[in-house]
Amino acid sequence: YDHKNQSKMPGMHLKHYAPRVPFMVTSSVEELLKQSDQKNIGLLLFSRTIDHPSVSHIEILSRNANLKEAASNLSAAMHRLDQTVVDLIMAE
């Protein structure tokens, strides 16, 4: 790692963002929602939305299912969810 020429690449910085809210990654948000007893959940989803009574905030990374767009929106979406009053963030 070159401290003078800090890389713009993820994972190459001395410090990394970590959400203050518990963060779970899953291949099936629907299944995790069924198992969860949390009532104030934020979702981080690729391109679709989910309607569930326990979900209070949703961030969609790319409504067009574009991977480049989703990747560029990921950090900001995580920060926005972390700044809400959710008790748990689920990401798919």
Secondary structure, 3 states (H helix, E strand, C coil): CCCCCCCCCCCCCCCCCCCCCCEEECCCHHHHHHHCCCCCEEEEECCCCCCCCCEEEEEECCCCCCHHHHHHHHHHHHHHHHCCCCCEEEEC
